[in-house]
Amino acid sequence: MSKPHVLLLGEITHAKPEWEALADVAQLSICDSTDREQFIKDLKGKYSDVVAVYRTFRSIAITGRIDAELIQEFPSTLKYVCHNGAGYDQIDVEPCSKAGIQVSNCPSTVDDATADVNMFLILGALRNCNQAIYGLRSGKWNSTTPLSHDPEGKVLGILGMGGIGRAVKKRAEAFGMTVQYYNRRELSPEMSAGAKYVSFDELLATSDVISLNLPLNANTRHIINKDAFSKMKDGVVIANTARGAVIDEAALVDALKSGKVRSAGLDVFESEPTVHPGLLENDQVILLPHVGTLTYETQKKMEVQVLDNIRAAVTVGKVNTLVPEQVASGLFN
């Protein structure tokens, strides 16, 4: 009996031995399609019996979004899409579900690395680190850096109290910050660990610092927009390590110009790798090129987690870390 066919979209860098070990339960292939059109043709040919795909973030350059159009071209054998990343906005989950395709992502493994960068951005934005660095490099020793603010005593509002949000909470409290949060549902006391649950509008109105840690979907796109900024405190600080499009970047640029937002720390952007010129030219904004999970340890853990999902898929018929929408639907229970 032939082994189930598994297709790698992109590259594995740190877990090559684990990928090769998967050959004990699966036939392994590495996609060599050059673009979406060629990939669709190959799905009718050499990949026509693929059961599961390992999908990397960068493989979007080859396949494009895994959307309804592409899913219609999938062979009937393909039942598992295992994504390397916590965020999976490149994959349309609803048409996958309708086609009976399980989608997995990499929760938890990214929490600590992303929360570390998140806290770096919060501290850097509060303490005017970007302006200080720019001043130093231009030969000005503290002459252009305004007084900054301590994190201690500040109210941190976390939008999205998932694993990363909870990891940010833990770090923020070590700096003396008080944490409140808004989530799609209130967490149990054990999960929230003392953080106060507030409404969306209350979080906007009462937070000194707002941290965005929520997934990007139709409901959260531009959740921080002109109207949301108008409800915030004057001089609020914004940090975003989620997805760029949860903020309307043009509205953020305007809020920075008006002083409504005093400073910001951003690791993600609406149209990566393009960054809004109004953010690039503003020294009150700390900018990082989406490095939240870019540590050796985290990258390897993510690759291994995807491989574990594939192994579970082809051996027991269910991935380990089904995405939340599919968990909630009960479709694959």
Buried (B, 14 or more C-beta within 10 A) or exposed (E): EEBBBBBBBBEBEBBEEBBEEBEEBBBBBEBEBEEBEBBBEBBEEBBBBBBBBBBBBEBBEBBBEBBEEBBEEBBEEBBBBBBBBBBBBBBBBBBBBEBEBBBBBBBBBBBBBBBBBBBBBBBBBBBBBBBBBBBEEEEEEEEBBEEBBEBEEBBBBBBBBBBBBBBBBBBBBEBEBBBBBBBEEEBEEEEBBEBBBBEBEBBBBBBBBBBBBBBBBEEBBBBBBEEBBEEBBEEBBBBBBBBBBBBBBBBBBBBBEEEBBBBBBBBBBBEEEEBBEBBEEBBBBBBBEBBBBBBEEBBBBBBBBBBBBBBBBBEEEBBBBBBBBBEEEEEBE
